[in-house]
Structure formats: C-alpha cells, structure tokens
Amino acid sequence: MTTTLIVIAVVILMSAVRIVKEYERGVIFRLGRLVGSKGPGIFFIIPVIDKMEKISLRTVVLDVPVQEVITKDNVPVSVNAVCYFRVMDPGKAVVEIQNYVMATSQISQTTLRSVVGEAELDEVLSKREKLNTKLQEIIDKATDPWGIKVSMVEIKDVQLPSDMQRAIAAQAEAERDRRAKIINAEGEFQASEKIAQAAEVISRNPAGIQLRLLKTLTEVASKDSSSKSMTIFPVPIDLLKGFLEKNEKGEK
C-alpha cells in the first residue's frame, strides 16, 4: 500500500512539473480560463486542473509564396516575399487566433497582392524599399491584436513576362546610347572651345604660328624619314614674305 501511494505521488509530482526553454513560454489555462504565461525554467501546475501550451518567442522566417499580380499600369508580374515576425504576447497568440503562423501567412499574401497592385511597374522594380516599408506597416498593424510583431518584410523576386523583359532591355540599351551620344557631344563641344581659345592666343602672336608650324614639320619629317613618300605641307605666306622682299631688291 505504501509503495502504491509513493508511486501515485511521484506520478502526480511529475505531471505537475513543467520546464520551458529560454525562448519559450508556457500559457496556462485553469479550468478553461487563461491564467497567464510562465517561464523560462521550471515551475509547477495543478495536475488535471491546469493545462499548458508552449509558445516559441523566436523570430519566425515566413516565406510568402509567389503571387500573380497586375500592377497599376496593367503589367502582369509574379512576386514573392519573406516576412520576419515573432510572438510578443503568448496569451493573445493562443487565445485570439487559432493558428497565428498560418494567419500571418495569409494576411502577408493578401497584403502583398494589394500593395503591388497599387504600384506601377517602375515603382515595383526601383522602389522596393518603399514597398517593403508599406508592407511591414500594414501586416504589423493587422497582426498586432494577435500579439504578433512584424519586424521586416522584403520582396525577394519580381518576375516579368518575356516580352516585357525584351522591351525593358531595349529601353535600357536606348538609354545607354543616348547617354553615350550626349557625352560625346559634350566632349566635342569642350574640345572646340579649347581649340578656339588656342587659336585666339596664337593669333595675337604671329611668331607662335611659325613655331607651331616648324614643330609640326619636324614631327612629320621624323615619321616619314624611313619611307619614300612625299608630304605636301602648306606654308603661310608670312614666312616667305622676307625672302620675297630680298629677291625683289636684288633684282632691282
């Protein structure tokens, strides 16, 4: 008899002991009524009368599946995302919603379709940070009554139809050509300005023209010294003016 009592006492004691980990909380119900949450560590409950559910407080990484969406400018796209959230109030996560993970997943999908559908394609492609912030705010507000805190929502991938991809590639190529032509035109303009300035400086000093001409002749002669080609080089009349005047005097 004594042994039986000891066994019963041990069983009751073991059923009364609960241990939860550092990242867990135990939500206690006493006769169906919420008492509160306990943990981490070891604690005791009343056998048969108390029931406990464990809730993890770690951040959950929720993969939002691909959603088919039509943007504001009528372009069909396929988008998916990832949502990071955690339980802040274990009691609400158990009492207010049947399955908080599934509920968060469903509201993330509907919000993703809604937000992307209200944006144009250029905004979806180039302003993801803005859309991510908007998604996080809307989902966090919707899940707050369940004791859930959404810390981050990120759009992972945006897939376009093949014809739209070709159109965007052609547009990007045309934009690169336009920029190249503008840069080339700006370079030609700056070069023409420098040439005009140099011509103005040389025109104020005729000796500079002669020096420049002699330097050019030297460069041409050094390049053609090994070949038998003939180079015809125009000579300004000012250089020959002195020789012409001496010849005229000599003839007289």
C-alpha positions as CSV (number, residue, x, y, z in Angstrom):
1,M,0.0,0.0,0.0
2,T,2.8,2.4,0.9
3,T,4.6,1.6,-2.4
4,T,1.4,2.4,-4.3
5,L,1.0,5.7,-2.6
6,I,4.6,6.6,-3.3
7,V,4.2,5.7,-7.0
8,I,1.0,7.8,-7.2
9,A,2.7,10.7,-5.5
10,V,5.6,10.5,-7.9
11,V,3.3,10.4,-10.9
12,I,1.3,13.4,-9.7
13,L,4.5,15.3,-8.9
14,M,6.0,14.6,-12.4
15,S,2.7,15.7,-14.1
16,A,2.9,18.9,-12.1
17,V,6.4,19.8,-13.1
18,R,6.9,21.8,-16.3
19,I,10.1,23.0,-17.9
20,V,10.2,25.5,-20.7
21,K,13.3,26.8,-22.5
22,E,14.7,30.3,-22.6
23,Y,13.0,31.1,-25.9
24,E,9.6,29.5,-24.8
25,R,6.7,30.5,-22.6
26,G,4.0,28.3,-21.2
27,V,0.5,29.6,-21.5
28,I,-1.5,28.3,-18.5
29,F,-5.3,27.6,-18.6
30,R,-7.0,26.7,-15.3
31,L,-10.4,25.0,-15.8
32,G,-10.5,26.6,-19.2
33,R,-9.7,30.1,-18.1
34,L,-6.5,31.9,-19.1
35,V,-4.2,32.3,-16.0
36,G,-1.2,33.7,-17.8
37,S,2.2,32.7,-19.2
38,K,5.2,31.3,-17.2
39,G,8.8,30.6,-17.9
40,P,11.5,30.2,-18.7
41,G,12.8,27.5,-16.4
42,I,11.0,25.1,-14.1
43,F,7.6,25.7,-12.5
44,F,4.6,23.8,-11.2
45,I,1.0,23.5,-12.3
46,I,-2.0,21.8,-10.8
47,P,-2.5,18.4,-12.4
48,V,-5.8,17.8,-14.2
49,I,-7.0,21.3,-13.4
50,D,-4.3,23.2,-15.3
51,K,-3.4,22.8,-19.0
52,M,-0.3,24.4,-20.7
53,E,0.6,25.3,-24.2
54,K,4.1,26.1,-25.2
55,I,4.7,29.1,-27.5
56,S,8.1,30.0,-29.0
57,L,9.3,33.6,-28.8
58,R,11.9,33.2,-31.5
59,T,11.7,35.1,-34.8
60,V,9.8,33.2,-37.4
61,V,11.0,33.4,-41.0
62,L,7.9,33.1,-43.1
63,D,8.2,32.5,-46.9
64,V,5.4,34.2,-48.8
65,P,4.7,32.2,-51.9
66,V,4.6,33.6,-55.4
67,Q,1.6,35.8,-56.1
68,E,0.3,36.7,-59.5
69,V,-0.4,40.4,-59.6
70,I,-1.4,43.0,-62.2
71,T,0.3,46.4,-61.5
72,K,-1.4,49.7,-61.6
73,D,-0.2,50.2,-65.3
74,N,-1.7,46.8,-66.3
75,V,1.5,44.7,-66.3
76,P,1.2,41.1,-65.0
77,V,4.0,40.2,-62.6
78,S,4.9,37.4,-60.3
79,V,6.2,38.4,-56.9
80,N,7.2,36.6,-53.7
81,A,8.5,37.9,-50.4
82,V,9.8,36.9,-46.9
83,C,8.3,38.1,-43.6
84,Y,10.0,38.1,-40.2
85,F,7.8,38.2,-37.1
86,R,7.8,37.0,-33.5
87,V,5.3,36.5,-30.7
88,M,5.3,39.3,-28.2
89,D,2.2,38.3,-26.2
90,P,1.9,34.5,-25.9
91,G,-1.6,34.7,-24.3
92,K,-3.0,36.6,-27.3
93,A,-1.3,34.4,-29.8
94,V,-3.1,31.4,-28.2
95,V,-6.5,33.0,-27.4
96,E,-7.1,35.5,-30.2
97,I,-6.2,33.3,-33.2
98,Q,-6.3,29.6,-33.9
99,N,-3.0,29.3,-35.8
100,Y,-1.0,32.5,-35.7
101,V,1.6,31.3,-38.3
102,M,-1.0,30.4,-40.9
103,A,-2.9,33.6,-40.2
104,T,0.2,35.7,-40.6
105,S,1.0,33.9,-43.9
106,Q,-2.5,34.5,-45.3
107,I,-2.5,38.2,-44.5
108,S,1.0,38.6,-45.9
109,Q,-0.1,37.1,-49.2
110,T,-3.2,39.3,-49.5
111,T,-1.3,42.4,-48.5
112,L,1.5,41.7,-51.0
113,R,-1.1,41.4,-53.8
114,S,-2.8,44.6,-52.7
115,V,0.4,46.8,-52.3
116,V,2.0,45.6,-55.6
117,G,-1.3,46.0,-57.4
118,E,-1.5,49.7,-56.3
119,A,2.0,50.4,-57.6
120,E,3.3,50.9,-61.2
121,L,5.9,48.6,-62.7
122,D,8.8,51.1,-62.4
123,E,8.0,51.6,-58.7
124,V,8.0,47.9,-58.1
125,L,11.4,47.5,-59.8
126,S,13.2,50.6,-58.5
127,K,11.4,51.5,-55.2
128,R,11.3,48.2,-53.3
129,E,12.4,49.8,-50.1
130,K,9.3,52.0,-50.1
131,L,7.1,49.0,-50.8
132,N,8.8,46.9,-48.1
133,T,8.1,49.5,-45.5
134,K,4.5,49.8,-46.5
135,L,4.1,46.0,-46.4
136,Q,5.7,45.8,-42.9
137,E,3.4,48.6,-41.6
138,I,0.2,47.1,-42.9
139,I,0.9,43.5,-41.8
140,D,2.2,44.6,-38.4
141,K,-1.0,46.6,-37.8
142,A,-3.2,43.7,-38.8
143,T,-1.4,41.1,-36.6
144,D,-1.0,43.4,-33.6
145,P,-4.3,42.1,-32.0
146,W,-2.8,38.6,-32.0
147,G,0.3,39.6,-30.0
148,I,2.5,39.4,-33.1
149,K,5.2,41.9,-34.0
150,V,6.3,42.0,-37.7
151,S,9.8,43.3,-37.8
152,M,10.6,43.2,-41.5
153,V,9.0,42.3,-44.9
154,E,11.2,42.0,-48.0
155,I,10.2,41.5,-51.6
156,K,12.5,38.8,-52.9
157,D,11.9,38.5,-56.6
158,V,9.8,40.1,-59.3
159,Q,9.3,38.1,-62.5
160,L,8.1,39.7,-65.7
161,P,6.7,38.3,-68.9
162,S,9.3,37.6,-71.6
163,D,8.0,40.2,-74.0
164,M,8.2,42.8,-71.2
165,Q,11.7,41.8,-70.4
166,R,12.7,42.4,-74.0
167,A,11.0,45.8,-74.0
168,I,12.9,46.8,-70.9
169,A,16.2,45.6,-72.3
170,A,15.6,47.6,-75.5
171,Q,14.7,50.7,-73.4
172,A,17.9,50.3,-71.3
173,E,20.0,50.0,-74.5
174,A,18.5,53.1,-76.0
175,E,19.1,55.0,-72.8
176,R,22.8,53.9,-72.8
177,D,23.1,55.0,-76.5
178,R,21.6,58.4,-75.6
179,R,24.0,58.9,-72.7
180,A,26.9,58.0,-74.9
181,K,25.9,60.5,-77.6
182,I,25.4,63.2,-75.0
183,I,28.9,62.5,-73.5
184,N,30.5,62.5,-77.0
185,A,28.8,65.8,-77.9
186,E,29.9,67.4,-74.7
187,G,33.4,66.3,-75.3
188,E,33.4,67.7,-78.9
189,F,32.0,71.0,-77.5
190,Q,34.7,71.3,-74.9
191,A,37.4,70.4,-77.4
192,S,36.1,73.1,-79.8
193,E,36.1,75.7,-77.1
194,K,39.8,74.8,-76.2
195,I,40.8,75.0,-79.9
196,A,39.1,78.3,-80.3
197,Q,40.9,79.7,-77.2
198,A,44.2,78.3,-78.6
199,A,43.6,79.9,-82.0
200,E,42.9,83.3,-80.3
201,V,46.1,83.1,-78.3
202,I,48.2,82.2,-81.3
203,S,46.5,84.9,-83.5
204,R,47.8,87.6,-81.1
205,N,51.4,86.4,-81.5
206,P,52.3,85.6,-85.2
207,A,55.6,84.1,-84.0
208,G,53.6,81.4,-82.3
209,I,52.1,80.3,-85.6
210,Q,55.6,79.9,-87.1
211,L,56.9,77.9,-84.1
212,R,53.8,75.7,-84.3
213,L,54.4,75.2,-88.0
214,L,58.1,74.3,-87.5
215,K,57.2,71.8,-84.8
216,T,54.6,70.1,-87.0
217,L,57.1,69.9,-89.9
218,T,59.7,68.3,-87.5
219,E,57.1,65.7,-86.4
220,V,56.1,64.9,-89.9
221,A,59.7,64.6,-91.1
222,S,60.6,62.2,-88.3
223,K,57.7,59.9,-89.0
224,D,58.3,59.8,-92.8
225,S,62.1,59.6,-92.7
226,S,62.1,55.8,-93.2
227,S,59.7,55.9,-96.2
228,K,59.9,57.3,-99.7
229,S,56.5,59.1,-99.5
230,M,56.1,62.7,-100.4
231,T,54.3,65.1,-98.0
232,I,52.9,68.4,-99.2
233,F,52.6,70.9,-96.4
234,P,51.0,74.4,-96.9
235,V,53.3,77.2,-95.8
236,P,51.9,80.5,-94.7
237,I,52.9,83.4,-97.0
238,D,54.1,85.3,-94.0
239,L,57.1,83.0,-93.6
240,L,58.2,83.7,-97.2
241,K,57.5,87.4,-97.2
242,G,61.0,88.3,-96.0
243,F,62.6,86.1,-98.8
244,L,60.4,87.6,-101.4
245,E,61.3,91.2,-100.4
246,K,65.0,90.4,-100.6
247,N,64.7,88.9,-104.0
248,E,62.8,91.9,-105.3
249,K,65.5,94.2,-104.0
250,G,68.2,92.1,-105.6
251,E,66.6,92.1,-109.0
252,K,66.3,95.9,-108.8
